Amino acid sequence: MNTVNPTLMQRIRQDVQAMHAYAVQDSTGMVKLDAMENPHRLPIELQVALGQRLGALALNRYPDNRVNDLRQALAQYAGMPEGFEIMLGNGSDELISLLALACAVPPSAENGFKKASVLAPVPGFVMYGMSAQLQGLAFHGVPLTEDFELDEAAMLAAIALHQPAITYLAYPNNPTANLWDDAVIEKIILAVGAQGGLVVMDEAYQPFSSKSYLDRLSQHRHVLLMRTLSKFGLAGVRLGYLMGPNALIAEIDKVRPPYNVSSLNCECALFALEHQEVFWRQALDLRSQRAILLETLARLPGVRVYPSDANMILVRVPDAQKTFDGMKMRKVLVKNVSKMHPLLANCLRLTVGTADENRRMLAALQESL
């Protein structure tokens, strides 16, 4: 029997029971272009070398100080400013959850008996809101404009009203794939700083972006920069990192579980950084493929294509569900984001793949419109 005792179910939070689990689409036998993954595998000689290296690890022991070597390697790779530190996570998802946990200050007379809150533009990465809810914080989503730009007035008003503990700005944004206006971003950062909150610049798609906030990071003491190695080419490794002022990272790091990054994940990441030129060439290829896709998609009748600084492209079609179903029937899997937010009505998110994958995706799209 698959039924659960109702008394046991009462032990599960009502808001959790009302939630929908994060769904991963079955991609068996598909051209998989739904999750913004790097489609390129490691060259065979590097696969062999990595296998030998992982096989030699002492897996009978807990992870050791090798993670500190990884933190130093990431700091060097990213060009982290002086006086800043790095915190590691099991993907950026865990970092988002730990940030919420660290900032979940309970209501009291000092804060006007208000819940701590998280604020972010929407549509955006769903984990900002989900992590806030699970950690007992309020989430406030501020709609973008119809062209998926930051609504400066609405953002500043929401910051003044809610005084969020954390404000997320994805740079570029998911699922819209665009970079926002730098002047507006700075106004938001200053407004958050004035009321004592944190800003997290989420640069998950940095390998494909024309800009980074890194060169401005040291100008502020309340801004954190979050990245992941998933888009770099290690989605299966689950490794995210958060950069910020030493004292700030030291406090947030207190809620991180011990050994949250496994020895295998750590060694894979170090190996990748030692061979970063391979991944750099892969990112360069995907940028070239993105340019070809943007040009081709713009010529398709009935398709509106939006600018992209990531390894995904947002398109609006006459009927998103019909097109999604048609593409899936033709063994091409993309992401139907049309129900995520009203601004995304009839939108699909297309991951940039290899040249062959993109040709098959374009053919399936044209046949499914």
C-alpha positions, 0 to 999 in steps of 0.5 A: 500500500502506498497510503500514508498514515494521516497522523504522520502527514500532519507532521509535514508542514502544510506549505510543503504539502501544498508545494510542487516538487522541482520536476526534471523532464525525462530526456531519454532518447531526446536532443536535450536542450531544456536545462542550459547544460554545456553539451560538450563532453570531456575529451577522451584523454582527459576522461581517462586522466580524471578517472585515474585521479578519482580512483586514487582518492581515499573515499573511506575518509571524509573530505579533507583540506583539499577543499581549501585548495579548491577555494584558492584555485577558484579565487585565482580563476575568478580574480577575486578582490583583496579582502574577499573570501569564497564559500563553497556549496553543493551547486548554487542551489545550496548557497541560496538555501544557506543564505536564506537560513543565515538571514532568517532573523525571527520577528521581534520588537526590534524589526517591527515583528516582521518576517525577514524577506527576500526580494527578486525580479520576476520572472527569475530563478525559482529557487530564490522564492522556494528557498525563502519559503522553506526557511520561513522568510517572505518572498517578494517578486517584482515584475520586470517590464514587458521587455524583461528589463528591471522596473526601476521605480517598482524595485526601489518602492519594494525595497523601501516597503519590504526592507529585504534581507536579501535582494537577488539580481541575476546577471544575466537573468534566467529564463529571459537570458538578458543583462539589465541596465547597469545604472539601474542595478547600481541604484538598486544596490545603493538602495538596498545598502541604505536599509542594511540588506544584502545584494547577491549578484547571481552570475550562473551564466558568466562563461557566456556573458559579455559582462561581469559584476566582478570589477565593481564588487569591491566598491560595496561591502554588502554585495555578494557574487555567486557563480556555479561550475554547472554552466562552465561544463560541470553540471553533474559535479554540483559545485557553486561558490559565493564571493564576498567580504571576509567578515560577511562570508565568515558569518554565512559559512557558519550555517554550511554543513560540514563536508558539503562538497564531496572529495569527488566533486572537489577533485573534479572541479580542481581537475577542470580548473587545471584544464580550463582552456578546454572549457573556455574553447567550449564556451567560445563555441557555444557563443558562436552557436548562439549568434547563429541561432539568434540570427536564424530564429529572428527570420522565422515567421511568428517567432519573437526572439529576445536578446541573450547573454547566456547559453539559452534563448527565450522565444515567444511563439503563437502557441507554446504548448503546441510547439513544445509538444510538437518538438517533443514528439520530434525528439527535441526537448526544450523548456516550456516556461509559458506558465511560469509567469504572465510575462512569459505567455507563450514563451519557450526557453531554448538551450544552445547546443552543438551545431548538430543539436541546434540544426535538429532543434530548429527543424523541429521548431519550424515543423511544430509552430 
